[in-house]
């Protein structure tokens, strides 16, 4: 009996051994390990990164969290700057009345996170100790300074990836590069490509609708209220405005000695007024224009656009740097104001919902309009009543 039992066990062991010999060996866990690659960030720093592996993210500096919110998974955030946590009483509050769509969509998520620093336009450097307390495994930064990025990386022991925004905002190579970089780092290449494809399509459509308009048929358009939120007014303008370039809009301003957003002299504004067919006012400037208009309305009333009721309000696109989705919507609004026939089919609420849906997966036009410093949304202004 024992011999039979032994023979049976031996046969079973041999069968199992033969079965095992016919199987492929189990894959080594290292075969599936994420690959480390060399990545160049937007200020030219080379970093050794492991795309798709990061689980704890902090974003610091003006615009970093906004850009990440367009592409990345906000559930991976492990800290947030105070300026983006609207539940805190002690925080920079200069943007509370203006729309910041990424905060409007993800504010509840941000409110549940610990602080990685105060943030805000007055913050000149990252707060390493607060960042370390959040235990990130990667830092996304908008402090466009190589020495600061290298120092922070050394202090924290985790990669610091620096983005760049660019003077042309949503239409810039820097925006495209930053979105592409985020997609690569966080394994969101498809999402990044979809967003950039949408922006490219919108840009192309703006150009297509306006490309054949003759120069002598183009109205002269003045845009103001650009630049820093707290100081901008009717004199703050730009001659090389990417929005106008994309939509083939004739800029009332030319011949300035410098490029970029800048104030012009009051005399220059008055001189331009006679040929100013349309005035676009960014909502950021309204609070500063109102007292100026009350003090001396003559400068404004002398403008052709003011006299003819051709003054329009666009949404504030600059709040803790550029609201890229609003900047794109503003381009459609500017084109609609300049060329109403070519854009008669465009409803700005529908367009803004489409754009915020593409950027943040949610149409929030009405929420944007309800913000105090949106003044009800895109509109043609009755200047006498509006600035009273």
matplotlib code that plots the C-alpha trace (Angstrom):
import matplotlib.pyplot as plt

x = [0.0, 2.8, 4.7, 1.5, 1.1, 4.7, 4.5, 1.4, 3.0, 6.1, 4.1, 2.2, 5.4, 6.9, 3.8, 3.8, 7.5, 6.9, 3.9, 6.0, 8.7, 6.2, 5.3, 6.9, 8.7, 6.9, 7.8, 10.3, 8.7, 11.4, 10.1, 7.1, 8.9, 8.4, 11.2, 13.3, 13.9, 15.7, 13.3, 14.1, 11.8, 10.6, 13.6, 16.1, 16.9, 17.5, 15.8, 15.8, 12.1, 9.9, 6.8, 3.5, 5.0, 4.3, 1.6, 2.1, 2.2, 2.5, 2.3, 3.9, 4.0, 1.6, -0.1, 1.4, -1.6, -3.9, -1.8, -1.6, -5.4, -5.9, -4.0, -3.1, -5.1, -6.0, -6.5, -2.7, -2.2, -0.8, -0.6, -1.9, -0.9, -3.0, -4.1, -5.9, -7.6, -10.6, -11.7, -8.7, -9.2, -5.4, -4.4, -3.9, -7.4, -6.8, -8.4, -11.4, -13.9, -12.6, -13.1, -10.3, -11.9, -9.5, -10.4, -14.1, -14.0, -11.6, -12.0, -13.4, -10.4, -8.0, -9.7, -9.0, -5.3, -2.5, -0.6, 2.6, 3.1, 1.3, 1.6, 0.3, 1.9, 4.0, 5.6, 9.1, 10.3, 9.1, 8.6, 10.7, 9.8, 6.0, 6.5, 8.5, 5.7, 3.4, 5.9, 5.6, 7.4, 7.5, 7.1, 5.6, 6.9, 6.2, 9.2, 11.1, 14.5, 17.1, 19.0, 15.8, 14.7, 18.0, 18.1, 14.6, 15.3, 18.4, 16.5, 13.6, 15.2, 12.5, 12.4, 11.4, 9.8, 9.5, 6.9, 6.7, 3.7, 4.9, 3.8, 1.3, -0.6, -2.9, -1.5, 2.2, 4.7, 5.4, 1.8, 1.9, 5.3, 4.1, 1.0, 3.0, 5.5, 2.9, 1.3, 4.6, 5.5, 2.2, 1.3, -1.4, -0.1, -3.5, -5.2, -2.5, -2.8, -6.6, -6.4, -3.8, -5.8, -8.8, -6.9, -5.4, -8.8, -10.3, -7.4, -7.7, -11.4, -10.9, -8.4, -10.5, -13.5, -11.5, -8.7, -10.4, -11.6, -10.0, -7.8, -10.0, -13.0, -11.5, -12.5, -9.8, -10.0, -8.4, -8.0, -7.3, -7.3, -4.5, -1.6, -1.4, -4.8, -4.4, -3.0, -4.5, -6.8, -7.9, -4.3, -2.8, -2.7, -0.5, 0.4, 1.5, -1.7, -1.8, -5.6, -5.8, -3.1, -5.0, -8.4, -6.9, -8.1, -6.7, -5.1, -5.7, -2.3, 1.0, 4.3, 5.2, 8.8, 8.5, 6.6, 4.3, 1.6, 2.4, 0.7, 0.4, 0.2, -3.2, -2.3, -1.7, -5.0, -6.8, -5.1, -6.1, -9.7, -10.7, -10.0, -11.0, -14.0, -14.3, -13.0, -12.6, -12.3, -11.0, -13.1, -10.0, -9.8, -13.4, -12.8, -10.0, -11.7, -14.9, -13.3, -11.3, -14.4, -16.2, -13.3, -12.9, -15.2, -13.9, -11.0, -13.4, -16.3, -13.9, -13.3, -15.2, -16.0, -17.4, -19.5, -20.9, -21.7, -19.0, -17.5, -17.5, -16.6, -14.5, -13.9, -10.8, -8.2, -5.4, -5.8, -2.8, -1.5, -3.4, -6.8, -6.0, -9.6, -10.9, -8.2, -9.3, -13.0, -12.0, -10.5, -13.9, -15.6, -13.1, -13.6, -17.4, -17.3, -15.0, -16.8, -20.4, -21.5, -18.8, -19.6, -23.4, -23.8, -21.6, -23.3, -20.7, -22.2, -22.3, -18.7, -17.4, -19.1, -17.5, -14.1, -14.2, -15.5, -12.5, -10.0, -11.7, -14.3, -17.1, -19.1, -19.0, -20.0, -22.8, -20.6, -18.0, -20.6, -21.8, -18.4, -18.5, -15.7, -17.3, -20.2, -22.6, -20.5, -19.6, -21.6, -21.9, -21.6, -23.9, -21.0, -23.0, -24.9, -22.1, -19.4, -21.7]
y = [0.0, 2.3, 1.5, 2.4, 5.6, 6.6, 5.8, 8.0, 10.9, 10.6, 10.6, 13.7, 15.5, 14.6, 15.7, 19.1, 19.5, 18.8, 21.2, 23.9, 23.4, 24.2, 27.5, 30.9, 32.3, 35.0, 38.5, 40.4, 43.3, 45.5, 44.9, 47.0, 49.8, 53.3, 54.5, 57.4, 60.0, 63.3, 66.2, 69.8, 72.2, 75.5, 77.5, 75.1, 72.9, 69.2, 66.9, 63.1, 62.3, 59.2, 60.1, 58.9, 57.9, 61.0, 60.8, 63.9, 67.2, 70.9, 73.8, 77.2, 80.6, 82.6, 80.3, 77.0, 75.5, 76.8, 75.1, 71.9, 72.0, 72.0, 68.7, 67.0, 65.0, 67.4, 64.5, 64.1, 67.6, 67.4, 71.1, 74.4, 78.0, 80.1, 82.4, 79.5, 78.4, 80.8, 79.4, 81.0, 84.3, 85.1, 85.0, 87.3, 88.5, 90.9, 88.5, 87.5, 89.4, 88.3, 85.0, 82.4, 79.5, 76.8, 77.9, 78.1, 74.5, 72.9, 75.2, 72.5, 70.3, 73.1, 74.0, 70.5, 70.7, 72.0, 75.2, 74.9, 78.7, 82.0, 82.6, 85.7, 88.4, 89.6, 86.3, 86.4, 83.0, 79.5, 78.6, 75.5, 74.5, 74.7, 72.7, 70.0, 69.7, 68.6, 65.8, 66.2, 63.9, 66.6, 70.4, 72.4, 75.9, 79.2, 81.0, 81.4, 81.5, 78.8, 79.6, 79.6, 76.3, 74.6, 75.8, 74.6, 71.2, 70.9, 72.0, 69.6, 66.7, 66.3, 67.5, 71.1, 71.5, 75.1, 76.2, 79.4, 81.5, 83.8, 87.3, 86.0, 83.9, 81.2, 81.8, 81.4, 78.7, 78.9, 77.9, 75.0, 73.9, 74.1, 72.0, 69.5, 69.2, 68.6, 66.0, 64.1, 64.3, 63.1, 60.6, 62.8, 63.2, 62.5, 65.1, 67.7, 67.0, 67.3, 70.7, 72.1, 70.8, 72.6, 75.9, 75.5, 74.9, 77.9, 80.1, 78.8, 79.6, 83.1, 83.6, 82.0, 84.2, 87.4, 86.7, 88.3, 91.6, 94.5, 96.9, 99.9, 98.0, 97.3, 99.5, 100.9, 99.2, 100.3, 97.8, 98.9, 97.7, 95.2, 94.4, 94.3, 93.9, 96.6, 99.4, 99.1, 101.7, 103.2, 104.2, 100.7, 99.1, 97.3, 97.7, 94.1, 92.3, 88.7, 88.6, 91.3, 89.6, 86.2, 87.8, 90.4, 93.3, 96.8, 98.2, 101.9, 101.9, 102.0, 103.7, 103.1, 102.8, 99.6, 96.3, 94.7, 96.0, 99.6, 102.9, 105.6, 109.3, 111.0, 113.2, 110.1, 108.7, 111.9, 112.1, 108.5, 109.2, 110.9, 107.7, 105.2, 103.4, 100.7, 100.6, 97.3, 97.6, 94.7, 94.3, 94.5, 98.3, 99.2, 99.9, 102.3, 104.0, 104.8, 107.4, 108.9, 109.3, 110.9, 113.3, 114.3, 112.8, 115.0, 112.7, 109.8, 111.8, 113.1, 109.6, 108.6, 105.2, 106.7, 109.2, 106.5, 104.0, 101.6, 100.7, 97.0, 95.1, 91.9, 89.6, 90.0, 87.7, 88.5, 87.3, 85.7, 85.6, 84.7, 83.0, 81.2, 80.1, 83.6, 85.1, 82.8, 83.8, 87.4, 86.9, 85.8, 88.7, 91.2, 89.7, 89.8, 93.5, 94.4, 92.3, 91.7, 90.3, 87.6, 86.6, 87.0, 83.3, 83.4, 83.6, 84.5, 82.5, 79.4, 80.1, 80.6, 77.4, 75.6, 76.9, 76.4, 72.9, 72.2, 73.6, 72.4, 69.9, 72.2, 75.1, 77.9, 81.0, 82.0, 81.5, 83.7, 86.4, 86.3, 87.3, 90.9, 92.1, 90.5, 93.1, 90.6, 89.4, 90.4, 93.5, 96.7, 99.4, 102.4, 104.5, 107.2, 104.6, 102.1, 104.5, 106.7]
z = [0.0, 1.0, -2.3, -4.3, -2.4, -2.9, -6.7, -7.0, -5.2, -7.3, -10.5, -9.4, -8.6, -12.0, -13.8, -12.0, -12.9, -16.5, -16.5, -15.0, -17.6, -20.3, -18.8, -19.5, -16.5, -14.6, -15.9, -13.8, -12.0, -13.4, -16.9, -16.2, -14.3, -15.7, -17.9, -16.8, -19.5, -19.9, -20.2, -20.9, -19.1, -20.4, -19.2, -20.6, -17.6, -18.2, -15.8, -15.3, -14.9, -14.9, -16.8, -15.3, -12.0, -9.9, -7.2, -5.1, -6.9, -5.8, -8.2, -7.3, -8.9, -11.0, -13.5, -12.6, -11.0, -13.7, -16.4, -14.5, -14.0, -17.7, -18.2, -14.9, -12.4, -9.6, -7.2, -7.2, -5.7, -2.1, -1.4, -2.8, -2.5, -0.1, -2.9, -4.5, -1.3, -1.1, 2.3, 4.1, 5.7, 5.8, 2.1, -0.9, -1.8, -4.7, -7.2, -5.2, -7.3, -10.7, -12.4, -12.3, -14.0, -12.6, -9.1, -9.9, -11.1, -8.6, -5.6, -3.3, -4.1, -3.4, -0.1, 1.3, 0.8, 3.1, 2.2, 0.1, 0.4, 0.3, -3.4, -5.2, -7.3, -4.3, -3.7, -5.3, -4.3, -3.3, 0.4, 0.6, 4.2, 3.4, 0.2, 2.1, 4.6, 1.8, 0.8, -2.9, -5.3, -8.0, -8.1, -11.0, -10.9, -12.7, -11.2, -14.5, -12.9, -13.4, -10.1, -8.1, -9.6, -9.1, -5.5, -4.7, -6.3, -4.1, -1.0, -1.5, -3.2, -5.8, -9.4, -10.1, -13.5, -14.7, -17.1, -19.2, -20.2, -23.0, -24.0, -26.6, -24.0, -25.3, -28.9, -27.8, -28.4, -24.6, -23.9, -26.3, -25.0, -21.3, -22.0, -24.0, -21.3, -18.6, -20.8, -21.1, -17.4, -16.1, -18.7, -20.2, -23.8, -25.3, -23.1, -23.9, -27.6, -27.5, -25.8, -28.2, -31.1, -29.9, -29.5, -32.9, -34.5, -32.8, -33.9, -37.5, -37.5, -36.3, -39.0, -41.7, -41.0, -41.2, -43.6, -46.7, -45.1, -47.0, -45.0, -45.8, -44.5, -41.1, -38.1, -35.9, -32.5, -29.2, -26.4, -22.9, -19.3, -20.0, -17.6, -13.8, -12.1, -9.5, -11.7, -15.2, -16.7, -20.1, -20.9, -20.5, -24.0, -26.4, -30.1, -30.8, -29.5, -30.4, -30.3, -33.0, -35.1, -35.0, -35.9, -38.4, -36.4, -37.1, -33.9, -33.2, -31.5, -33.5, -33.4, -29.8, -29.0, -27.0, -27.4, -24.9, -22.6, -21.5, -20.6, -23.1, -22.3, -21.9, -24.9, -27.0, -26.0, -26.9, -30.2, -31.0, -30.0, -33.3, -35.3, -32.6, -34.1, -31.3, -27.8, -25.9, -22.2, -20.1, -17.0, -14.9, -15.6, -14.7, -11.0, -11.9, -14.8, -12.9, -10.6, -13.5, -15.6, -12.6, -12.2, -15.8, -18.5, -21.2, -22.3, -22.7, -24.3, -27.0, -28.3, -31.5, -30.0, -26.9, -28.8, -31.1, -28.4, -29.7, -26.3, -25.3, -22.2, -22.4, -19.5, -17.4, -18.7, -16.3, -12.7, -11.1, -14.7, -17.8, -17.8, -21.1, -21.7, -21.2, -23.4, -26.2, -25.6, -25.7, -29.1, -30.4, -28.7, -30.2, -33.6, -33.1, -32.1, -35.1, -37.7, -36.6, -40.0, -40.0, -36.5, -36.4, -35.6, -32.5, -29.1, -26.6, -23.7, -25.9, -27.1, -23.6, -22.4, -25.3, -24.5, -20.7, -21.5, -23.6, -21.0, -17.8, -18.8, -17.6, -19.1, -16.6, -18.6, -16.3, -13.2, -14.8, -15.5, -11.9, -10.5, -9.2, -11.5, -14.6, -14.5, -16.0, -18.9, -22.4, -23.4, -25.3, -22.7, -22.2, -20.9, -19.2, -17.1, -16.7, -15.4, -13.4]

ax = plt.figure().add_subplot(projection="3d")
ax.plot(x, y, z, "-o")
ax.set_aspect("equal")
plt.show()
